[in-house]
Protein backbone atom coordinates (compact mmCIF):
# COMPACT_ATOMS: atom_id res chain seq x y z
CA UNK A 1 0.00 0.00 0.00
CA UNK A 2 1.34 3.45 -0.89
CA UNK A 3 2.22 5.84 1.88
CA UNK A 4 -0.19 8.70 2.43
CA UNK A 5 0.98 12.10 1.23
CA UNK A 6 -1.11 13.83 3.88
CA UNK A 7 0.66 15.30 6.89
CA UNK A 8 -0.03 13.57 10.21
CA UNK A 9 -3.22 14.84 11.80
CA UNK A 10 -4.87 15.73 8.48
CA UNK A 11 -8.50 14.90 7.91
CA UNK A 12 -9.51 12.37 5.31
CA UNK A 13 -12.31 13.30 2.90
CA UNK A 14 -15.05 11.74 5.00
CA UNK A 15 -13.88 13.55 8.14
CA UNK A 16 -13.56 16.82 6.24
CA UNK A 17 -17.13 16.56 4.92
CA UNK A 18 -18.48 15.64 8.36
CA UNK A 19 -16.65 18.65 9.83
CA UNK A 20 -18.29 20.88 7.24
CA UNK A 21 -21.71 19.50 8.24
CA UNK A 22 -21.01 20.29 11.89
CA UNK A 23 -19.85 23.83 11.13
CA UNK A 24 -22.85 24.43 8.89
CA UNK A 25 -25.20 23.25 11.65
CA UNK A 26 -23.47 25.51 14.20
CA UNK A 27 -23.83 28.54 11.92
CA UNK A 28 -27.50 27.76 11.25
CA UNK A 29 -28.20 27.48 14.98
CA UNK A 30 -26.50 30.80 15.70
CA UNK A 31 -28.47 32.46 12.88
CA UNK A 32 -31.72 31.09 14.27
CA UNK A 33 -30.81 32.26 17.78
CA UNK A 34 -30.43 35.81 16.44
CA UNK A 35 -34.15 35.75 15.67
CA UNK A 36 -35.12 35.16 19.32
CA UNK A 37 -36.78 38.37 20.53
CA UNK A 38 -35.76 38.32 24.21
CA UNK A 39 -32.13 39.23 24.90
CA UNK A 40 -31.85 36.90 27.92
CA UNK A 41 -33.21 33.96 25.92
CA UNK A 42 -30.86 34.76 23.02
CA UNK A 43 -27.87 34.80 25.34
CA UNK A 44 -28.95 31.55 27.01
CA UNK A 45 -29.42 29.74 23.69
CA UNK A 46 -26.14 31.05 22.28
CA UNK A 47 -24.25 29.92 25.39
CA UNK A 48 -26.03 26.55 25.30
CA UNK A 49 -25.09 25.99 21.65
CA UNK A 50 -21.48 26.99 22.24
CA UNK A 51 -21.16 24.69 25.23
CA UNK A 52 -22.73 21.71 23.43
CA UNK A 53 -20.39 22.05 20.47
CA UNK A 54 -17.35 22.59 22.71
CA UNK A 55 -18.24 19.60 24.87
CA UNK A 56 -18.38 17.34 21.82
CA UNK A 57 -15.50 18.79 19.80
CA UNK A 58 -13.23 15.82 20.49
CA UNK A 59 -15.76 13.17 19.45
CA UNK A 60 -14.29 10.73 16.94
CA UNK A 61 -16.88 7.92 16.72
CA UNK A 62 -18.52 8.31 13.30
CA UNK A 63 -21.89 6.94 14.43
CA UNK A 64 -21.98 9.20 17.49
CA UNK A 65 -21.14 12.25 15.38
CA UNK A 66 -23.88 11.40 12.87
CA UNK A 67 -26.35 11.00 15.74
CA UNK A 68 -25.35 14.35 17.25
CA UNK A 69 -25.77 16.08 13.88
CA UNK A 70 -29.23 14.53 13.52
CA UNK A 71 -30.21 15.64 17.03
CA UNK A 72 -28.84 19.12 16.39
CA UNK A 73 -30.86 19.42 13.18
CA UNK A 74 -34.01 18.32 15.02
CA UNK A 75 -33.40 20.90 17.75
CA UNK A 76 -32.78 23.57 15.11
CA UNK A 77 -36.05 22.71 13.37
CA UNK A 78 -37.89 22.89 16.69
CA UNK A 79 -36.38 26.32 17.40
CA UNK A 80 -37.33 27.53 13.93
CA UNK A 81 -40.91 26.24 14.34
CA UNK A 82 -41.21 27.94 17.73
CA UNK A 83 -39.92 31.23 16.33
CA UNK A 84 -42.32 31.00 13.40
CA UNK A 85 -45.26 30.40 15.75
CA UNK A 86 -44.18 33.30 17.97
CA UNK A 87 -44.17 35.66 15.00
CA UNK A 88 -47.69 34.72 13.87
FENLIN-V548429 format. One record per residue. PSI is psi in whole degrees, -180 to 180 (NA if undefined). Layout:
psi = (PSI:PSI)
This chain:
psi = (137:147:144:141:-1:143:154:140:-3:153:142:176:-44:-43:-39:-46:-40:-40:-41:-39:-44:-46:-39:-43:-45:-46:-41:-41:-47:-36:-41:-39:-33:-23:-11:127:-37:128:-44:-42:-40:-47:-43:-48:-39:-45:-39:-48:-47:-48:-41:-45:-39:-43:-31:12:-23:8:137:-17:118:-43:-42:-41:-44:-43:-43:-38:-43:-46:-41:-41:-39:-42:-38:-46:-40:-43:-45:-41:-43:-42:-39:-42:-38:-31:-24:NA)
